[in-house]
Amino acid sequence: MISSERQERPVLPRPDACPLCPGVLELERDYDLAVFENRFPALVREPANPSDSGSPLLESKASKGICEVVMYTSIHDSSLSRMPLSQIEKLVYVWADRYKELSQYPYVKYVFIFENRGKEVGATLSHPHGQIYAFPFIPIRMNLKLKNMKRYYSDKGACLLCDIVNEEIRLDKRLIYCNDFFIAMVPYYARFPYEVHVIPVRHIGNVAEMNPDEKKGLADILKVVTMKYDKLFDMEFPYMMAMFQTPSDGKDYEYFHFHVEFCPPLRGKNKIKWMASVETETWQFINPSTPEEIADELKRL
């Protein structure tokens, strides 16, 4: 995806000039939570025709889709770790609403909800917010997840993540927090040292399928995980948070299990886990810590 307009985004402005604070640029009045279309989108509803590559071999398509910004709160100096549980619970309802509405567009095939926190992962604004990309295709990594979960379901007659949840609860080596509806764990297959996955106990495909208790449970576990992160090095801990849920192309994905991934870029305080040639070019990650060591460290916070 090529989006040269994104070069014009504001980058870490002064707090008194934050474009996401009430009355500055995007939102004229005070607000609780809010959603609006990104001013610097990678995907647009009415895209221009792509430029001609000059070769029948090098194909391109118009970047048709929707990019939204989700404001978690009007309070600038806040975060998932500091927001009241009730505010995060409302945010989960907003995510469910946006998933349902964006999925109804015929050209939307996948709704990706995510948050970039911290300049270490490229966040250009510090006001607590996330984003949503409504893709006109299913992204590559999501396709791989679907393929693997479908294969496991065909081979075993069971859901891969349901089995992982049950096994991790039985072993209790990598769990860092649980409630009645979700588990948070450092996965056995972690790529980043402080990677954490949040998985519902019940088999559900997307955030819109959650009942009220599960939405409150998701809010609770997201707050606990991010609080642990901030306590880890006594700092605002940077991370990428991504929700993986069923595509919006109308097909049956009974084998897919909703989950949330936190991928922090740090391997220690002020130490970045760089993705160099092996990891970037082959997708073969090298984790400098064992999941059990990190789980024990996070569990104790």
Buried (B, 14 or more C-beta within 10 A) or exposed (E): EEEEEBEEEBEEBEEEEBBBBBEBEBBEEEBEBBBEEBBBBBBBEEBEEEEEEEEEEEEEEBBBBBBBBBBBBBBBEBBBBBBEEEBBBBBBBBBBEBBBBBBEBEBBBBBBBBBBBBEBBEBEBBBBBBBBBBBBBBBEEBEEBBEEBBEBBEEEEEBBBBEBBEEBEEEEEBBBBBBEBBBBBBBBEBBBBBBBBBBBBBBBBBBBBBEEEBBBBBBBBBBBBBBBBBBBBEEBBBBBBBBBBBBBEEEEBEBBBBBBBBBBBBBEEEEEBEBEEEBEEEEEBEBEBBBEEBBBBBBEE
